[in-house]
Amino acid sequence: MAFARSPKVLDMDANLLYFPFPIPSSSRRQPSLFTPFPIPSRRNPFPNPSQPSLFTPFPIKTPFSITNPFDANLLYLPFPSFQLVDRARGAFNGGRTLSVEFRRQQLQQLGKMYRENRQIFLDALVSDLRKPKLEAMMMEVHHLEDDVNFILNRLDKWVRTEEVPSKVPLDKSLIYNEPYGVVLVMGAWNYPLQLTMLPVAGAIAAGNAVVIKPSEVSAATAAAIAKLVPQYLDKECYPVVCGGIPETTELLKERFDYIFYTGSTTVGKIVRDAANKFLTPTTLELGGKSPCYIDNTVDMTTAAKRILWGKLINLGQTCIAPDYILCSKEVQEEFLRTAKEVLREWYGEDARESKDLCRIVATRHVERLASYLDGGKVAIGGKYNVDEKWMEPTVLVDVDEKSKVMTEEIFGPILPIINVKNHVDAIEFINKRERPLALYVFSTKKDRQEMFMRQVPCGGATLNDTIFHVASKTTHTNANKNIPKTTPSLKLTFPFHRFRFPPYTEKGIETLSSLRDKGDGPGLLYYLRITVTHLFSMGLGALILYLVLHYANVRV
């Protein structure tokens, strides 16, 4: 994520403006969290609240205490969006965000917010997605805590002025890492805390002011962010805006220096068009299809567990989840037998009763997923309940390649299987379609792995596992092919591989939460170089002293 104007890429994150104006009930898909109030405009920035309102208040219903920020009365800022953006720009132009000490202090406050309000965020994620505690900690809260530690451990190195070679004799060329200015970060609903706040930390580190717009679909998490961020971070530099389509439309009319959007391609096009007006640099983190190839050389139990884990975390509502499987008919039959056993082991006879599976975020998405079942024959699962926002883990076979389940991003617990003869046919099938967002290859054959890596353009790839390529903090999805290689033997080596699979346990949560970034550190070569330098200096000093004393004795 590039939030600094230099060849160096800085991870950055942002804080958003709370814009508490409701959406007309005729157009909103989700109940409004906010009290009735007319939407302001530049001509009428402070409309009369006594005028008749089209909106009806809709209190948030949650099982949590009134101390939680998403219970009832949310923070109310009486500023329309353009004034909040202007205030953020004024703070940036005044130089408030530029000092390294200010950035460090704000990042420390951000980490403190995550630690002190861990349970509030976990409760919000339960309210929005019924997210299991281990997934919420591993993919959201702990991930953000560790990201702040990662940045703080490297901030001094990132902001350092860099000297580079110059072609002009006796000339000195320097690179200054300079922030863009006022950044807009727009989060997504599937990982509503991580995908909103992860870019915020990097943006702060780069010295930007940030306007934060969480997704209104995950209403409880958006409300928690809106309430807590102003309590810990500078209110003018990092405001939060909440709301739906009308609020977002008004916000995109403002001029930003950088826009970072995560979400659907449809909305991404709207964000792009808004950015074009001012030629604003923009990062669009959109979706796509992520194929998974399996050959007959793998241990199927290990492969099935890793594929199903990657598919079913967040109940499939993950942009880089395995989207469909490519394998031979023989491998398909073995996978189906193994998958049934794994699902029974993880979730019991009735997966709907399992506490280790999320729920679909909205009823309309359950209806959308149900329509995908017509694209093939249900081999596993297939049951759903619209009212409960539930669909059980489902595998389809005999899938029509032109059906919606194969042409649209699934974003749910449906896994189609397409039969191919071999890895060559699989590569040909993938390359006939849009470039994959992620690629997963399960094979012990190095030459086959290499063929996929060389011949399939994609945003990221993981060999013999899923999801792990996004865990790397040194490469970027959609920029270069990032390929962590994971082999079956590693499942007994690292705590993560022992505890990531359901059924989730408290010991697993504690173990995974204890894994922290320790910083780059100087390393063994650094200490070796320092030792050699000191020994050389001592030896040179001793030699000079000997020569001086010897010369003095000769003269005497």
N, C-alpha and C positions, 0 to 999 in steps of 0.2 A: 504494500500500500504506500504510495508515494504522496506524502503530505508536505514534503520539503522540496524546495526548488534546487535540486542538486543531483548529480549522478548517484549519490548514495540513496538507497531506499530505506526510509524509516517506517516501521509499523506505527500507525497512528489511530487514535480513537477520539471520539468527540462527545460532548455533552449537549443535551437538547433543551429546547424551549418548551415550556408548558403552555399550550394555547388552549384554554379551557372552554371552547365554544362548541356547542353540540351540532350534530348532523341532523338535517330534516328527517323525520321518521319515515317519510315516503321513499327516501333514497338509501338509507343506511341498511347494511346487512347485519350489523351487530348493535345491540342496545347501547345508547350513549351513556358514558360514565359521568357526564357533566351536567351541571345545573343549567336551566334555560337562560339563554342570553343571545341577543342578535349578533350575527357575525359582523365585525367592524370592517371598514374599508378606509382607503386613504382620504376619501372625501368626508367620511363620517367615522373617525377612529374611535369615538366613544358614544355609541348609540344609546338612546334612552332606555334603561332597563325596564321602565314602567310601561313601555309600549307593549301591545299584545304580542306574545311570542308564539311561534309555530311549534316550539319544542316542548316536550314534556320531560320532567326529570325522571331518571331511571337509576335508582340506587343500586349499587353492586351487591349482589347476594353472594356472600362467602361464609364459610363456617368459622372464620377466624375472628379474633378479637378486634375491638374498635381501635386498638393501638396500631393495627396494620394499616399501611397507607392506602390500601385499596378497599377499605371497608365502606366508607360513606362520603365524608366531606374531604375533597381533595384540595391541594394547594391551588389558590386562585390568583393569577397575575392579571392585572387590569390593562395589559399592554397588547395591542394588536401585533401581528407578526412583523410588520415592517419596522415598528419601533424597537422590538426586541433584537432584530438583526442590526439595526442602526446602533443600538447600545453595545452589542458585541463588537461591531466594527470600531466604535469609538474607543473601547477598551484595548483592542488590538493596536489601533493607530497610536494610542497613547503609550504603547510599549509595555503594557502590563504583563503580557504573556511571554515576553522575549527572554527575560533573565532565566538562567538555568536553575537558580535557586527557587524561583516561583514555580517552574515546571516540576521540579523535584517535590516541592511541598504539595502541589496539587495531586501529583501521582501518589504520594504517600496518603493523602486524604482519600483518594479513590480506593486504595487498598484497604484503608480503615473502614470505609463504607461497606465493602464486601464482607469484611470479617465481622463487624458489629451487627450487621443486618442479614446474616446468613439465613436465619430461619424465616424472616420476612420474604426473602426472595424464593426460598424453597416452597413456602406456602402459596406464593403467587403462581409459581410454575405448576403446582398441583391444581390450583383453581383454573388455569388456562388449558392445561393439557393432561392433567393427572399424571404428571411426570414422576417416575420412581426416584427415590432419593439418590440412589447411586448414579443414575443417568444425569440428574439435575446437578449433582456435585461435580461429576467428572466432566460433563460437557458444557456446563454453564458457570456455576459459582467458583469452584476450585480452579477451573480453567482461566477465569478472569483474574483471580488472585495471583496465580502463577505468572500470568502475562504481565501484571504490574511489576512483580519481582524481576522478571526477565528484563524489562525496560530499565528499571532503576539500576540494575547491575551493569548496564551498558550505556547509560545516558551520557556520561562524560566522554566516552569514546565516540559516540554518534555525533555529538555537537562540536567536536573538535575540528578546527580549521585544518584542512588537508593540503599539504604542499605536493604539487605534481610537476613532472619534468616539463621544461620549456625549451622550445627550439631556438629561442632568441638567446644568444650568448650573454652571460652575466645577468639574465633576467630571472625573476622568481614568479611562479604562477601558483595561485592559491584557490582552493574551492571553499566557499562559505556555505554552510547548510542553513538555508533561509526558509522560514515558513511561508506558506501560501497566503494566509490571512484568515478570513472567516470561512469555515468549512461547514457544510451541511452533511450530516450523517443520518441516513434513513435505514432503520432496522427492519428485520423480517419477523414474522410471527412464529416460525417453527422452532427457532432457538431465540426467543425474544429478548433474553438478557444478554447472551453472548454476542449475537450478531448486531445488537445495538451498541453495546458498551465496549466491545473489543476494539473497534476503530477509534474509540474516544481516547484511550490511553496513548495510542501512537500519535494522535493529533496533538494532544497536550505535550508529549515529549518533543514534538517538532516545533512547538511554540505557537500553535494556531489558537484562535478562538473557535469554538465549536457550537453549532446549533444542533440539538439532538432531537430526532423525530422517531420515537418508538412506534411499532405497529399497533394500530387500534384493534386489530383482530385478537391479539393476546392482551385483553384489556387489563387484567389484574397486574401483570408485569409492567405494562406501560404506566399504570398508576403508581406502582412502587418506585419506578425510576423517577417519575415526575415529582414525587414527594421527597425522596431521599437525596437526589443529586444536589438540589439547592442547599441542603443542610450541610453538605461536606465540601462542595466546590464553589468557586467564585460564581455568583449568580449572574453577573453581567457577561463574563467570558464564556460561560458554558450553560446557556439556558436550555430548557426542555420544552418542546411543543407537542402536545397531544391532540388527537382529533382524527377525523376520517378524510374523505375525499375533498370536501370544501376547504378544510384547513390546509391540507397538503397542496391544493391548487393555489391558494393564496400564498403559501410559503414559497412555492417554486417561481412565483413572479418576482421574488427578490433576487438581488445580485449576490452571488457567492463567489468565492475564489477557488473553491473545489467542492465537488459533490461526490459523496460515496453512498451508493445505493445497493442494497441487497434485497432481492425479491424476484418477482415474475418478469418474464420478457415483455409482457403487455405493458406493465407499469414502467419498466425500464425504457421503453420507447418514449413514453411521456416525459420521463426525467431527461432523456437525451434531447428531446425537442426543446424543453425549457432551458437546458444548458446551452443549446446552440445560439440562443438569443444574444448571450454575452460571451460566447466562445469559452465557456467555463470548462476547465479540465474536469473530467468525470471518470470515476471507476464504477462500472456496472457489474456486480456479482450476480449473475443470472443462473438459470437452471440448465438442464440438459439430460441426455440419456447416458447411463453408465453401464456398459456391458461387462459381463463376467464370463470368462472362458474357463472350462474345466476339461482336462483330459484324463486318460485312464491310468496315469502314473501316480496320482495323488492318494494319500490316505483319506478316504471319503469321510470318515467320522470327523477328522480335524477340519477338512475343507467345508463340510456342511455346517459345522458349528460357526466357523468364521464368516461364512457367507450369510447365514441366518442372523447372526449377531449384527453384522453391518446393515442388513435389511430391516431388522425389527427394532433397533434403538429408535426411540421417539416414534414408534409404530410406523416406520417407513417414511416419516416426514423429514427426511434429510436429503439435501440436494445431491449428495455424492453417494447415496445408498446404491447398492447393486440394483440396476433397473431391470435387467433380464439376463438369463443364462444362455450361453451357447455351448452345446455339448453333443456328443453322439447319442443315439437311442439307447445304447447299452449303459453309458454313463448316467443318462437321465433316470433309468430304472433304479440304479444303485443310489442315486441322490435322493429319489423319492422315498425309498425304504428307510434310508438313514435320517432324512429330514423328519419323518413321522415320529421316529424314536426320540430325536433331539427335542422336538417341540413338546412331546409328552413329558420328557424329563424336565424341561424348563418350566412349563406352564401348567402341567397337570392335564387331566382329561378334558376340562372345560377352561380354555384360555381366557374366557371372559371374566372368570373369577380371580385370575392371577393379578396380584398387586404389582407385578414387574412389567406390565405392558401399559403404555400410554393410551390416550384416547385421541380420536381425530379432532381437530381444532373446532370444526363447525359442521352442522348438519348438511349444509350444501356440499361439503367436500365428501361426506359419506355417500351422498347421492351420486356424485361424480365418480367415485371409486366403484360403486355398484354397477354403473354403466359399463365399466371396463371388463366385467366378468363375461360379457357376451363375446369377447374377443378370442376365447379359447375354451377348453374343457377343464373344469375344476378337478384337480387331482388331490389337493389337500385344502381343507378349510372351505371358504366361500360364504360363511354366514356373516350377517351384519345386522345392526340395529340403528336406524337413523336417529331415533330419539335419544339413545344412549351415546351417540357419536362413537360407535364401535364397529370395527370390522376385524374378524379373526385372521391370523396369518394364513395366506392363501397362495397356492402354487397352481399355475395354469399350464397345460400341455396342449399340443395340437393347435398352436396359436396362429391366427391369421396375421401375416407380416404387415398387412395394411390396416389392421384394426387400430382403434384409438389407444389401446393399451401399449401398442408398439410405436405409435407416432407421437404420443403426448407424454410429457413427464408425469410419472405415476404419482409420486408423493404419497404413498400409502403402503400397506402391508401385502401388496400383490406382486408375485414374482413369476413372470412368464418364462417358459423354456422354449427355445428355438433349437431344432436339431440341425447339426452340421456334420459333415463327414470327418473333418480334421481341422487342425489349426489354420491351414491355408484358407479353407472355406470360411472360417470364422473371421479372419482378417478381411477377406473380400466383402463379407456381409456388413461388417462394421464400417468400412470405408465407403460403402455406397450411401451411407446415411450422414446426417449432420455429425460434425466432429464431437466425440464424446467429452463430457465434462470430466469423468474419471474412468479409468480402465483397471480391471482386475483380472489377473491371469493366475490360474492354479495349475501348475505343472512343475515337475522336478527336472524337466529337460531344459538345460541352459540355452540350447540353440532355439527352442521354441519361445522361451522368454525373450530372448534377444530379438527374434523376428517381430514380436508384438511391439517391443520398445522402439524398434527402428521404423516399422512400417505403419503404425497407427498413431496419427497425431491426436493428442489429447491434453487436457488440462493438468492431469496428474495420474499417477499409477501406483499400485501396490501389488507386489508379487506374493502369492500364497497367503494373502490376508486381505482385509478390506479396511477402508477409512484412514489408515495410518499415515498416508502421505500428507494429510492436512495437519498432522501433529508437528511437522518440522517447522521451526521458526526461521530457518535460513533460506528457504525457497518459497515460491509463491505459486499457488494453483492458477492455471490459465496463463502463466508466463513461461515457465520452463517445465519440462517433464520431471517431476519429482518422484523418485522411485525408491522407497524404502523396501528392502528385501527381507521378508519374514519367512522363516522356515518352521516346519512343525516342531522341531526340537526346542524352539524358543518358548513354547508354551509352559515348559517346566523351569525356565530360567528366570523370567521376570515376573514380579508380583502381579503386574497388570494382566498377564495371560491366565493367571490362576483365578482371578477374582472378577473378571469382566463379564463372565457368562451368568445368566440367571440359573437358579434363583439367587437374587442378590442378598448379601448378608451385611450386618453391621461391621464385621471384621474386614470385609472387602472394601466398604466405604472408608473406614479408617486407614487402611493400607494405601488405597489410591489417593486419598487426600493428603497423605504424608509425603508424597512425591513432590519435591520442590525444585525449582531452578536454582542451581548453585553458582550461576555465573560462568563466564567463559574461563576465568582463571588464567594465570600466566603459563601454566603447563610445565612439564619436565624440561623441555628444551630451553625454556626461559631461564630456569634455575641453573641448568647446566652452563648456559652461556654466561650468566652472571658469575658463577663459580670460576670458570676459566678466565674470565676477564680479571677478576680479583687476584687469582693466582699469578697471571701474567704481570699485573701491576706490581704485586709484591716481589716477584722475581726480578723485574726491571729495576725496582727501587733498591733491592739488595745488591744488584750488579753495580748500579751507580755508586752506592755507598762504598762498596768494596774498591772500586776504581779510585774514588776520592781518597780513601784511607791509604791505599797502596801508593798513590801518587804523592801524598803527603809524607809517607815514610821514606820514599825514594829521595825526596828533596832534603829531608833531614839527614 
